[in-house]
Amino acid sequence: MTEHQLPQGFETLAIHAGQEADPQTGAVVTPIYQVSTYKQDGVGGLRGGYEYSRSANPTRTALEECLAALEGGSRGLAFASGLAAEDTLLRTVLQPGDHIVIPNDAYGGTFRLFAKVLTRWGVEFDVANMQDLATVRAALRPNTKAVWVETPSNPLLGIADLTGLAEIAHGAGALLVVDNTFASPYLQQPIALGADVVVHSTTKYMGGHSDVVGGALVAADAELGEQLAYHQNAMGAVSGPFDAWLVMRGIKTLGVRMDRHSSNAEKIVELLSRHPKVSQVLYPGLAEHPGHDIAAKQMKAFGGMVSFRVVGGEEAAVEVCNRARLFTLGESLGGVESLIEHPGRMTHASVAGSALEVPADLVRVSVGIESIDDLLADLEQALG
Ligand SMILES: *Cc1c(COP(=O)(O)O)cnc(C)c1O
């Protein structure tokens, strides 16, 4: 990974893993190798192992090594989007006739991938409450090949016990897949807790600036990593060099951003918790959150995502979203700027009528790293 043999902390790895100074020019930042093919020195004589940029590209390689280092896995892979990463993973580890257990509060696009794409391809799934290990155990079948979990989950901020889930999955001969998008590896390290594969939408906190769409997989095990790399090339949903570069640039500041996202979110939660127009605040940092103790154990801080329910129902919740000014009304999350949205009509419209339907009075905010007083003032006026 790097030529230094000294032990390295997370923030050091974020800035240096996979990113040695360019050997030819000394450039301290990995260049954007905007190139599709590579000159060979005689037939089959590859310089540095590169022959075609779907198979490998030096900018993408740098990001992939960094991802593996940050998640403590043996292989990192970068994709065109989070869903491209998920699709590649699922069609590597599952075959028609296999079964997978997915969370009852999965990201809407993940649910749609299962319900509308993978079922047509012959994969069966069951939905379980990942916060209740007995329910997960009951959902297992002889053909279960994987258990999929998001923690904290989207948009209900549910917390699942990763150590417990790893035990259950492995006991059934299944993989534990963790979508670590909401926490990021700075706040939570699923592989150390027993996960086999970590999934990211790098569009979110990893990129961190709302300027790129990307995805990642990190495999704990080298052999599975090799199979995933084979499918990454065979299926072709790779990250382009500029997108890989943007994600890598974002990752350099991941630690300081996550600290600020988390501390700003805690102050937003304080305001919401005592506001008469708010009936419930969903945030794992709250002592009354059912997953608080597990979150405190498996996360470094509680992150920047906060959801809350508005007194007055769906229309009142939509109005709060419409009145916000500094909190930008929009989908996505994890950028430096604060965002607000109504999951029922926006990000989670595709799960309406399913087991994953979210409350109509729910508002989700992605707390950014702007001045906290400005954020508090905006929410105060939006709540009216
Ligand atoms: C956004 C998101 C995804 C999908 O990623 P894309 O980059 O949009 O394809 C998957 N999981 C979670 C938790 C997400 O927030």
The ligand as an SDF file (V2000), in Angstrom:
LIG
                    3D

 15 15  0  0  0  0  0  0  0  0999 V2000
  -27.3330    6.8790   -1.9810 C   0  0  0  0  0  0  0  0  0  0  0  0
  -27.2830    5.5650   -1.3220 C   0  0  0  0  0  0  0  0  0  0  0  0
  -27.1030    4.3930   -2.0680 C   0  0  0  0  0  0  0  0  0  0  0  0
  -27.0340    4.3740   -3.5810 C   0  0  0  0  0  0  0  0  0  0  0  0
  -25.9010    5.0190   -4.0520 O   0  0  0  0  0  0  0  0  0  0  0  0
  -25.8250    5.8320   -5.4550 P   0  0  0  0  0  0  0  0  0  0  0  0
  -24.4570    6.3960   -5.4440 O   0  0  0  0  0  0  0  0  0  0  0  0
  -26.9170    6.8500   -5.4310 O   0  0  0  0  0  0  0  0  0  0  0  0
  -26.0540    4.8260   -6.5370 O   0  0  0  0  0  0  0  0  0  0  0  0
  -27.0150    3.2000   -1.3660 C   0  0  0  0  0  0  0  0  0  0  0  0
  -27.1240    3.1490   -0.0220 N   0  0  0  0  0  0  0  0  0  0  0  0
  -27.3110    4.2620    0.7230 C   0  0  0  0  0  0  0  0  0  0  0  0
  -27.4170    4.1520    2.1890 C   0  0  0  0  0  0  0  0  0  0  0  0
  -27.4020    5.4980    0.0970 C   0  0  0  0  0  0  0  0  0  0  0  0
  -27.6030    6.6020    0.8330 O   0  0  0  0  0  0  0  0  0  0  0  0
  1  2  1  0
  2  3  1  0
  2 14  2  0
  3  4  1  0
  3 10  2  0
  4  5  1  0
  5  6  1  0
  6  7  2  0
  6  8  1  0
  6  9  1  0
 10 11  1  0
 11 12  2  0
 12 13  1  0
 12 14  1  0
 14 15  1  0
M  END
$$$$
